[in-house]
Amino acid sequence: MGVPIGDVTASIQTQLTTRPESIPADRWRHIKQLYTTYGHVPLWLEADGFSQSRSKALLRAVVDVRTDALRLDAYPLEELVATVGAVQATKQASATQLASADVLLTATYVELAEDLLTGQVDPKSIEQDWHIATGHEPIDSAVARSLRDPQLDSAIARMRPRDADYDALRRSLVRFQSIVASGGWAVVPAGKALKPRQTDKPARLAALRARLRVEGFGAPGAAPDSAPTGTASANVYNTELAGLVADFQARHGIAVDSALGAETMQSLNVPAQYRLAQIAANLERYRWLPRSFGGRYIIVNVPAFRLEAHDSTGTLEMKVIVGEEFEGKTTPVFADSMETVVFRPYWNITPDIQEQETAPKIAADAKYMDANDLEYFKDGGETRIRQKPGPKNSLGLVKFLFPNAFNIYLHDTPDDALFAKDVRAFSHGCIRLEKPEELAQWALGWDAVRVDSAMQQGPDNQSTKLAKKIPVYIVYATAYERDGQLYFGNDLYSRDAALVEAVTGSIAPPETALRSLEALRKLVQD
């Protein structure tokens, strides 16, 4: 373009001496570091001007940020259109123009990288009770390494969480964006609670059927205002429609009973735009997590009441019971490493539980301690209460320790009947396991006979160290994919509202941003 590279480099260095007010100090530091890494040369220019492949790869990624539920207003769309467009439209750009375009592209690239690697919202700013540190992937090394990749499209894509579940949730985001763009779904009219085979107004049942169909429950080709051909009359809440409601309940964190009750009606009438925002919120939660969990790890999703243990051989899955939705009993989000398996453990009752629950019961019933295998013991000069090992023990016959500040651990339970419930928030914060013996086999590499012997006949309170620590992640995801289906989990601890509000800008961008996005799209296509 007739401009000496030295002039462009000098102009870039001059521009880097003053931070624009629109760019936060932390991001400006990353921008300057990236230029320092490459000796302050232009990062988006070649001998013949703009590197079309790399600059367009970046701009295409910006055009597509809505598929990740990223806020458009985080990116200088209007400036990109004006600055890059002006350079592309002239054959005699100045060194200052070229430098400005290069710095603007770099700022956009760094912002996009940060958003994909660590998210756009600080979890601590909206009370998510999130104690897994963000920023596990060093920003500076990640952006520098990716910029060297000849396939920048692929390099940027790899900054996303490398998880099939994240990609599946992105696809659900696009589907719900389409639902919202088409008007969402109509409210199901209020009315009496219904059980299968009961009758109601045909219009209400038709509205129910139509509402379910919009979200994907029921045959898409059936008439929206009537029961399918061959079913009972239009005023009957028949077994087919009740079955669709049961499917809806199962995938919306509601106890499955096939009945059209108050909780189900409330969930049905949550606006499509809010569900879209929930998906966006949970994509953001994914971005708060490490990019790699390691080759062998355990992850517990609290709202899904589910544990998965992953290694190279496959996945062990089981139901879990988590903390109640009361202050002091919720299960926080954190990560730590499992170190020990304890067979036939004591349950050392915490001072709070002892004072608030156990002591009053003992005072009211002289036989309570013997009936529940309780005993006193000394702990640092303090008299505490513990439950003896055995079948009555609240921790069951095995517990799994990953030392943490919250005194949370995984354990067996004698109350197996609770796993039959769909909503399982009954504990004091610790996590009860449906298949503790299988997790012990998985963690220790023991066979079933050896684990059973340790649980049933082994010494009391027997600790076994793991050969290698296992990362454990306790997470909180209220929209997630499983077996190819989208689920909205139970927002047990009411953490969604603040995050949904924080990501609203990503699902309903202002018209000015949409116009700039369309102009940028055309610029990329030219």
BELGIKA-V476831 format. One record per residue. N is the residue number from 1. OMEGA is omega in whole degrees, 0 to 359 (none if undefined). D_CENTER is the distance of its C-alpha to the mean C-alpha in Angstrom with 2 decimals. Layout:
((N	OMEGA	D_CENTER) (N	OMEGA	D_CENTER))
This chain:
((1	175	47.15) (2	181	50.06) (3	179	48.15) (4	182	48.66) (5	179	45.47) (6	179	46.77) (7	179	46.86) (8	180	43.23) (9	179	42.17) (10	180	44.25) (11	177	42.74) (12	181	39.18) (13	178	40.20) (14	182	41.77) (15	181	38.72) (16	179	36.51) (17	182	38.75) (18	180	37.48) (19	174	33.88) (20	181	33.34) (21	183	32.24) (22	182	29.36) (23	179	27.72) (24	184	26.21) (25	182	28.05) (26	179	25.23) (27	178	24.59) (28	177	28.41) (29	178	28.70) (30	179	26.44) (31	180	28.54) (32	180	31.76) (33	179	30.62) (34	177	29.94) (35	178	33.44) (36	180	34.91) (37	183	33.47) (38	174	35.33) (39	176	38.49) (40	175	37.90) (41	175	38.77) (42	183	37.28) (43	185	33.97) (44	182	34.12) (45	174	37.88) (46	182	40.20) (47	183	43.98) (48	179	43.97) (49	181	41.54) (50	170	37.87) (51	186	36.18) (52	185	35.32) (53	185	32.98) (54	181	30.78) (55	180	30.94) (56	175	30.27) (57	179	27.35) (58	182	25.81) (59	176	26.78) (60	179	25.40) (61	178	21.98) (62	178	22.32) (63	185	23.49) (64	186	20.37) (65	180	17.76) (66	177	17.12) (67	173	15.62) (68	183	12.70) (69	174	12.79) (70	182	14.57) (71	178	17.38) (72	185	20.78) (73	175	22.61) (74	186	21.16) (75	183	23.53) (76	187	27.36) (77	183	27.82) (78	179	31.28) (79	178	32.49) (80	180	31.34) (81	183	33.26) (82	187	36.31) (83	180	36.47) (84	179	35.56) (85	181	37.46) (86	179	40.52) (87	181	40.63) (88	184	40.26) (89	183	42.98) (90	176	45.59) (91	183	47.59) (92	178	48.67) (93	178	45.64) (94	177	46.33) (95	180	44.90) (96	178	43.20) (97	181	41.61) (98	179	40.33) (99	180	39.04) (100	179	37.29) (101	181	35.57) (102	180	34.58) (103	180	33.13) (104	177	31.28) (105	179	29.72) (106	178	28.81) (107	178	27.24) (108	180	25.16) (109	181	24.21) (110	178	23.18) (111	179	21.13) (112	180	19.27) (113	179	18.78) (114	182	17.47) (115	181	14.99) (116	185	13.67) (117	186	13.89) (118	179	12.60) (119	181	11.38) (120	184	13.76) (121	174	13.04) (122	183	13.94) (123	181	11.79) (124	182	15.22) (125	184	16.77) (126	171	15.05) (127	179	15.17) (128	184	11.66) (129	187	13.49) (130	185	11.42) (131	171	13.79) (132	185	12.29) (133	173	14.31) (134	177	13.10) (135	178	15.64) (136	179	16.09) (137	180	17.55) (138	185	20.81) (139	187	20.96) (140	181	24.72) (141	181	25.04) (142	182	22.20) (143	179	23.73) (144	181	27.22) (145	182	26.54) (146	182	24.85) (147	179	27.71) (148	185	30.20) (149	179	28.69) (150	176	31.14) (151	185	28.35) (152	176	26.32) (153	182	24.31) (154	180	23.00) (155	178	22.59) (156	179	20.40) (157	181	18.28) (158	176	17.82) (159	176	16.24) (160	171	13.01) (161	183	10.59) (162	189	13.03) (163	179	11.16) (164	179	12.53) (165	177	9.39) (166	179	8.29) (167	179	11.90) (168	179	12.01) (169	174	9.43) (170	179	11.68) (171	177	14.59) (172	177	13.52) (173	180	13.17) (174	179	16.72) (175	180	17.95) (176	172	16.99) (177	178	18.45) (178	179	21.56) (179	180	21.59) (180	180	21.47) (181	180	24.04) (182	177	26.24) (183	179	26.31) (184	179	23.49) (185	180	24.96) (186	178	27.82) (187	173	27.79) (188	184	29.07) (189	176	32.21) (190	181	32.50) (191	182	34.73) (192	173	35.48) (193	184	33.17) (194	169	33.79) (195	181	34.06) (196	177	34.81) (197	172	38.32) (198	184	38.82) (199	178	39.96) (200	180	38.82) (201	179	39.63) (202	182	39.17) (203	180	37.61) (204	179	34.82) (205	177	34.11) (206	178	34.26) (207	178	31.75) (208	181	29.43) (209	180	29.88) (210	179	29.32) (211	180	26.11) (212	184	24.68) (213	181	25.93) (214	181	24.21) (215	176	20.76) (216	177	22.10) (217	180	23.70) (218	182	27.34) (219	183	29.70) (220	184	29.21) (221	183	32.97) (222	179	34.16) (223	186	35.88) (224	188	33.57) (225	180	36.21) (226	175	37.51) (227	180	36.92) (228	179	37.10) (229	177	40.62) (230	178	42.06) (231	181	39.97) (232	185	41.40) (233	188	42.51) (234	180	40.23) (235	182	40.45) (236	174	39.09) (237	191	35.53) (238	186	36.05) (239	179	34.27) (240	179	32.75) (241	177	31.12) (242	177	30.16) (243	176	28.51) (244	177	26.32) (245	178	25.43) (246	177	24.61) (247	179	22.24) (248	180	20.63) (249	182	20.41) (250	184	18.89) (251	177	15.99) (252	174	15.56) (253	182	15.53) (254	176	19.30) (255	186	22.03) (256	176	23.67) (257	179	27.33) (258	182	28.02) (259	178	29.44) (260	182	28.93) (261	186	28.51) (262	182	27.38) (263	179	23.71) (264	178	23.50) (265	180	25.44) (266	180	23.23) (267	178	20.10) (268	185	22.20) (269	167	23.24) (270	183	19.93) (271	179	20.53) (272	180	19.01) (273	177	18.23) (274	178	16.04) (275	176	14.10) (276	179	13.86) (277	176	12.61) (278	177	9.86) (279	178	8.74) (280	180	9.37) (281	182	7.53) (282	168	4.06) (283	177	5.72) (284	178	6.71) (285	176	4.05) (286	183	4.27) (287	175	7.78) (288	186	8.19) (289	176	8.24) (290	179	11.66) (291	177	12.82) (292	178	14.47) (293	185	14.09) (294	183	17.77) (295	183	19.86) (296	185	19.58) (297	177	16.76) (298	176	15.25) (299	178	11.67) (300	174	11.36) (301	187	8.69) (302	181	10.66) (303	178	10.33) (304	183	11.07) (305	190	13.91) (306	174	13.58) (307	173	14.37) (308	175	14.65) (309	187	17.16) (310	166	17.40) (311	186	20.53) (312	182	22.87) (313	181	24.39) (314	185	21.40) (315	172	18.89) (316	183	19.89) (317	177	17.94) (318	174	18.77) (319	174	18.16) (320	172	17.72) (321	185	18.88) (322	184	17.06) (323	177	18.42) (324	181	20.07) (325	177	19.03) (326	181	21.92) (327	179	22.37) (328	181	22.70) (329	181	21.17) (330	178	17.42) (331	183	15.31) (332	176	13.81) (333	180	10.90) (334	177	12.92) (335	175	14.16) (336	185	17.75) (337	177	20.14) (338	182	21.88) (339	193	25.61) (340	169	27.60) (341	182	28.10) (342	178	30.52) (343	179	32.58) (344	187	34.35) (345	162	32.93) (346	167	34.31) (347	176	32.11) (348	185	32.94) (349	183	32.26) (350	180	30.77) (351	180	33.21) (352	180	31.24) (353	179	31.10) (354	183	34.70) (355	189	35.90) (356	186	34.06) (357	189	34.08) (358	183	36.24) (359	178	39.26) (360	179	39.94) (361	178	39.91) (362	179	42.32) (363	183	44.54) (364	185	44.69) (365	183	45.43) (366	182	47.59) (367	187	46.53) (368	183	42.77) (369	180	42.49) (370	182	44.49) (371	183	42.80) (372	177	39.36) (373	179	40.51) (374	176	39.96) (375	176	41.94) (376	173	42.41) (377	181	41.94) (378	179	42.40) (379	181	39.57) (380	180	40.97) (381	181	43.74) (382	178	41.54) (383	181	41.98) (384	178	38.79) (385	175	38.16) (386	178	36.58) (387	183	36.37) (388	176	38.27) (389	178	36.79) (390	186	37.25) (391	179	36.18) (392	187	35.90) (393	183	33.60) (394	177	30.33) (395	181	28.55) (396	187	30.24) (397	178	31.73) (398	173	29.12) (399	186	26.43) (400	188	24.17) (401	170	24.15) (402	190	21.84) (403	183	23.52) (404	184	21.41) (405	186	22.28) (406	182	20.85) (407	177	23.09) (408	175	20.33) (409	177	21.14) (410	180	20.90) (411	174	24.04) (412	175	26.16) (413	174	27.42) (414	183	30.69) (415	183	29.13) (416	184	28.03) (417	182	28.63) (418	180	25.48) (419	177	23.39) (420	181	25.05) (421	181	23.33) (422	177	20.29) (423	191	18.87) (424	176	19.19) (425	187	18.94) (426	190	22.33) (427	176	22.28) (428	180	23.03) (429	176	19.66) (430	191	20.27) (431	180	18.83) (432	188	21.39) (433	175	21.43) (434	185	22.78) (435	184	24.24) (436	181	25.06) (437	179	28.01) (438	177	26.05) (439	177	23.56) (440	177	26.72) (441	182	28.22) (442	185	25.19) (443	186	24.92) (444	185	28.70) (445	179	29.87) (446	174	32.37) (447	186	33.71) (448	182	33.45) (449	182	37.00) (450	179	36.52) (451	180	33.35) (452	180	35.10) (453	180	38.15) (454	181	36.26) (455	188	34.58) (456	189	37.74) (457	185	40.66) (458	178	39.56) (459	177	40.36) (460	175	38.59) (461	183	35.82) (462	181	35.90) (463	177	33.37) (464	180	32.55) (465	175	30.97) (466	178	28.64) (467	178	30.22) (468	181	27.13) (469	181	24.20) (470	177	20.88) (471	177	17.58) (472	180	15.45) (473	175	11.81) (474	187	10.91) (475	182	7.25) (476	181	6.27) (477	183	4.06) (478	170	6.98) (479	186	7.03) (480	179	7.11) (481	173	10.27) (482	179	12.89) (483	177	16.47) (484	181	16.34) (485	176	15.36) (486	178	12.71) (487	168	11.85) (488	183	11.18) (489	179	10.84) (490	179	13.11) (491	190	12.16) (492	189	14.37) (493	175	14.61) (494	179	14.60) (495	185	11.91) (496	191	10.90) (497	183	14.34) (498	181	14.49) (499	177	11.35) (500	178	12.47) (501	182	15.83) (502	182	14.81) (503	183	13.42) (504	180	16.28) (505	180	18.31) (506	182	16.20) (507	179	16.88) (508	182	20.43) (509	178	22.03) (510	182	25.67) (511	180	28.45) (512	179	29.74) (513	179	26.55) (514	178	26.62) (515	178	30.30) (516	178	29.77) (517	180	27.03) (518	177	29.55) (519	177	32.24) (520	178	30.12) (521	179	29.46) (522	179	33.23) (523	180	33.86) (524	184	31.73) (525	181	33.55) (526	none	36.99))
